């Protein structure tokens, strides 16, 4: 029987059985936090071939019992979370859904909810409740204070309160959405952001060099770009593929981002300084509310030079506070992002409190850092038209952006995987350092806004 208020301090016989189907990075993160919180009946499983290794990994871990498959987990669990790739959610729920315990609450942790909703409605028995969720952060980021989406799709308020109390140990901030709103919002805060960083990595890998080790892309905005790019490629490819390929809103945005990068680059090649400035300043007004005849605020809201200057990569010393390195750069990736948002009438600032991921907060932060300062923005536009130092990089970026857009348009997961892993292999030796620095950057930025 589901109780609205449950706690890890309840006697074991009164605690619900928590079932986790899929023990990848996010499933493992959930298992760890639930175990650390003191929940004593946590049943987990993964693919049958991983049974023995999973038993070994969780041998002696308090509260966790490893099962051979999802049938064993489903039939005994009061709360069941499917943490599998969006591409396979229908197949997995079709296999294990019919074994769901009567009266249980079923959830999913996929990043795209449209296929999850369809799978649950198609394969789950009518006598179970559905409350989906999505932690909007990666498995290596602390869940404390991060947005945790709850979708009360087919469930009573009592069931919702049950899930809230079950996950209270995460200390996350609950965000209540529908399936449809979730996919739109996550596309708005993730699709273009991911496309930008995936394209950066592809462009730099095509050069077969680490540009930050050649006195390029060092300091300030460049520090954020490099570290987040590496942090993304250190993750699994399917984390991004599902969102890009299965979310219709994401497909449109990624295609528009590629188009924006291409059209801005053509203005650069044509030497059309006035046309480029007009288009970029129109985008600034639509996204940040700053008119072309306004000077803009040189002090950004989200990121400061003090924060940017704390972190470097490759062993380079950080510059003194207030003197971040300012190599000339067109910042095409940022110009294209804001232009894309403007063309699609997306207001990214509206999503910051609603469902912003840590990476999105950093990325909107550097965009704002550039666009709110007329001096910095004009310097980028001057470089875009009159300097050729970075022109080859911008060309590689445009080619990369179009390649990712075509990959997503084809809906080919294997092609997406191959593109991702080929680029990731080039940067692999730097992942450990990037994850360490990236985590520290996220922490510093979040702390600076408290």
N, C-alpha and C positions, 0 to 999 in steps of 0.2 A: 504493500500500500504506500503510495507516494505521500510524503509529508512536506508541507511547504518549507518548514524550517528544520534543516539538518545540520549537524556539526561533526567535525572529526573527534570532538570530545564526547560524543554520544557513546553509550555502551555498544560493543561490536555487534550485538544482535539487533540493535536498532539502526545501524548504519546501512545505507543503500549499497548495493553492489554496483560498482562503476565498471563499465566495459569499454575497452579501447580496441577498435579493429583497425589495424594499420599502425606499425611502430616505426615509421620513418622519423625524420627530424622533429616534426611537430607532435606526433604521437608520443615520442620519447620525452619531449619537453613536458607534455601534460602528465605523463606518468610520474616524472620526477617531482613536479610541484605538488601533485596530489599525494604522493607518498611522503614527501617532506612535511606536508601539512598534517599528516597523521591519519589520513583515511586508511582503513584497515582491510577493505575488501575491493581490491582493484584487479580486475581480470583483463588480461591483454593477449593479443595474438597478432601474427603477421602471416605471410604466406607459409604454407605447410613446410616448405624446404628450409625455412628459417627457424623452425621450432626448436631444434637443439641449441643453436647458437643463442637464441633469445632466452632459453632457460638458463644457459650459462651466464649470460649477461645480467640477468635479474635474480640470480641465486643469492638468497639472503637479503634482498632488498625489502624493507618492511612494507607489508600490505599488498605486495604484488604477486599474483599467481599467473603463470604463463600457460596458455591453452594451445591446443594443436590447430584450431581453426575458429572461424567466426560463428559456427553453429554452437560450439561449446560456450562461447562468450555470450551470444545473443539470448540463449534460453535461460540464463541465470541472472542477467543484469537488469537493474532498475533504470539505469541511464547508460545509453550506448552511443558512442561517438565513432563515426566512420572518418578516419583520417587517411584517405587515399587520394590519389591523383584524380582530378576532375575527368580526365579522359576515360578512367576505368570505373567511375562511381556507379554507373548503371549495372555493369557486370557484377560488381562485388555485392551491391544491395540485392540484386536479383538472386544471388547465391545464398546469402545469409539472412536477408530480411524476413523470409517466412518463419524463421526460427525465433523471432523476437518474442520475448516474454510478454504475456498479456499485461496491459497497463503500463508498460515501460515508456520512457521518454527517449526518443531517438534524435540524434543530432548529427551534423556533418561539419567537417572542418575544411571543406574545399574552398578555394579562392574564388571560384565562379559558381554561383548558386542556381542558375537556370537548369543545368543538367542534374544537379543534386535534387532540386525540387521535383523534377520529372521522375527521377529514380525512386524517390521516397513515395510519391503518390501512386506510382505504378506497382511497386513491389512490397510495401509494408502493409501488414494487416490493418484493418480499420479500427481495431481496438487498442492501438498504441498512439501516443502523442508525438508530435513533431515540433521540436524547437531547435533550429539550427544555430550555429555559432561560427565565429571567425575571429581569431586573434590577429589584429592587423599589425603584426610585427614578425620578424624572423625568429627562428628557434634559439639564436644566441643572444637575443635582446631580452632583458628582464621585462616581465609582463607588468610590473608595478607601474600604475598610472597610464598604461597604454590602452587604447580603445579595444574593447571586446564586444563585437557585434552579436546581439541576440535577436533571433527571428522567431517570433511566436506565430507559427504557421497553422498548426492544428493542435491546439492545446489550451487548457484552462489557465486562469491566472495562478491557481495553486501550483500547477506544473512549472510555470515560469518562475515563481518564487523558489521552488525546489531547485531549479537549475542555478538560479542566482546564489542561493546559499551554498550549493555544492562547489561553485567556482569562486567563492568569496576569497579563498586562500590565495588567488592570483593577485589580488589587490589591483585588478584592472578597472578601467572605467567603462561601465556598460553603455552601449549605444544600441538603441532599439530601432530596427528597420524592417521593411518587408524584403522578400527575396528580390523583387524588381529594383527597389531603391538601393539595395546592397550592390547589385551589379553595376548600376549607373554610377554610384558614388565611388566604388573601388576603381572603376575604369577612369573616372575623373582624377583620382589621386595617384593612380599607379601606371596606367597604360603609357602615357607620354613620358612619364618619368623613367620607366624601365626602357622604353625605346631609345631615349637619349643616351643612357649609360651603356646599353648593349651596343649602340652604334659607335660610341666613343671607343669602346674596347676593340671592336672590329676594325675601326680606322687605324688605331695605334698598332694593333697586331699586324695589319697589312704592311706597316712600315718596318716591321721586324726589329723594333727598338723600343726601349723604355724612355719616352721623351723627357720625363722628369729627371733622368740621370744625365741629360745633355743640356742642362740649364733651361729647359722648356717645361712649362706647366708646373711651376714651383711656386708655392706660397699663395696665400689668399684664396680666391675662388678656385684656383687650380688644385689646391690641396684637397678641397671638398670633391671636386670632379674625380681626381685620381683615386682617392680612397673609396668613394662609393662605387665607382666602376669596378674596382678590384673586389670589393665586398660582395657585389652582385654576382660576379663570375665565380666567386668561391662557393656560392650556393648551388643547388641542384637545378638543372635546366627546366624540369617540369614545374618548378615553383612559378615560373614566368610564362611558360608555354600555354598552360591552361587558361590563364587570364587573357592572354593575347588572342588565342585562336577561338575559344569557346564563348567569349563575351562579345556580343555584337557591337556594343558601344565602344569597346576597346579597339576593335577592327577599324572602325571609322576614324578614331582618334589617331591611331598609328599611321594610317594612310594619309591623313591630313598633316601629320607631323613631317612625314617624308616630303609631301608636296610643299610645305612651308620652307623646309631646308633647301629644296631644289630652287624654288622661286627667289628666295633671298640670295642664294649663291649666284643666280643669273644676273641679278641687279648688281652684285659685286663685280662680276666679270665685265659687265657693260660699263662699269665706272659711273653708274647712275646714283651718285651720292644723294641727290635730292629725293629721288624715288625711294631709295632705301630708307632714308631718314623719315620720310612721310609715313611709310608703311610701319616702321618700327614704333614711331611715336604714336600712331593711331592705336597700335596694339597696347602700348603702355597705358594710354588713357582708358581703354576698355577693361584692362585687367587690374590696373593699380589706381585708376581714377585720377591720374596726373595729366593735365592738358599740355599740349605742345608749347604753349606760351608760359608755362610754369617752370621754375628752375628745378623743382624736385627737392626732396630732402636727402642730403648727403649721408645722414645717419639712419641706417635701416632699422626696422623694428625687430627683426628676428636674428640677424647675424651682425656681429661687430668685428672690427679688425682684431680686437683683443682675443676673441674666440678663434678667429681664423688663424692667427699667428702662433697658436699653441702647438699646432700639429704639422709635422712634415713626414715625408717618406724617403726611404733610401739613406737614412742616417744624416741627412742635411740638418744643420742647426736651425731652429726657428729664428725668425728675425725679431728684433726688439719690438715691443708692443707699439702699435700704431704705425709701423713701417713695413707693412706687408709688401712682398715682392709684387710688382705690377708690370710684368712683361706685356708687351703689346700683344693683343689677341682680339680676333673678331668676335669671339664667344658665339659662334654660329649656333651651337647647340642650345644656348639660352635664348637667343633671338628667335630661333625657330619654335621653341617651346611656347613662348609668350604669344608669338604670332598665331600659332595653332590654337591656343586657348581662345584668343580673340575671335578667330574665324568661326569657332564652334560655340561662341557665347558661353564658355565655361568660366565660372568665377571660383578659382581654386582657393582663394582666401576664405570662402564660405565653408569649406570642408575642413579647415584646420582644427576646429574644435569638435567637429562631428566625427570624423573617421580618418584623420591624417596618420599615415605611417611615419616612423622615425625618418626613413629615407626621404619621404615626401617633404617633411618639415625642413630637412636640410636643403633640399633642392629648391623649394619655393623660397627658402632663405637666401640662397645665392642669387636667384633670379631677382628677388627684391633688392638685394645688395647692389646689383648692377643697374636695375631699371629706376630705382628711386634717386640715384645720383645722376644728374644731367652730365656732369663732368665725366664720370666713368662710362656712361652710355655713349656719349659723343666720341670718346676716345676709341671705343670698340668699333663704332661706325666708320671712323676715319681709317682705322687699321684695315677694316673689311674692304674698303675701296682702294686705298692708296698704298698699303703695304703688301708685299708678296711673300714675306717670310713664311706665313702660315697658310698660304694659298693651297699648297699641295695637301696639307692636313684637312683643309676644308673640303677639298675635292674628295678625299677618301671618306670624309664624314657623309657627304651627300650620297656617294655610291653605297656606303654601308646602310644608310637610312632607307634607301630604296630597296636594298636587298632584304632587309628585315620586313619591310612592308609587304613585299611580294611573298615572302615566306609565310607570313600570317594570312595573307589573302588566299594562298593555296590551301590553307588549313592542314598543312603537312607537319605532323608532330616529329616524324623522323628527320625531315629536313631542318626543322627548328633545332632539334637535338644536335645534329651534326654541326650546324653553324655555331651554336653555343659552345659545344665542347672543343671545337677546333680553336676558337678564340681563347677559351679558358685554359687550354693546355699551354699557351704561350705565356700566360701570367701566373701559372701555378706556383712558381717559386716565391712569389710575393704575397700569397694569400694570408699566411700566418701573421705577417707584419701588418697587412691591411686590415684584417679583422680586429687586431688589437687596437690599432690607431682609430679605426672607424668606430669601434665600440666606445672608446674614450671621447671621440668627437660628439657622438650622439648624446652621451651623458652630460658633457659640458654644455651643449646647446640647450638641452632640456632644463638643466639646472639654472642656466642664465635667464630662463623665461619664467621661473617660478616666483 
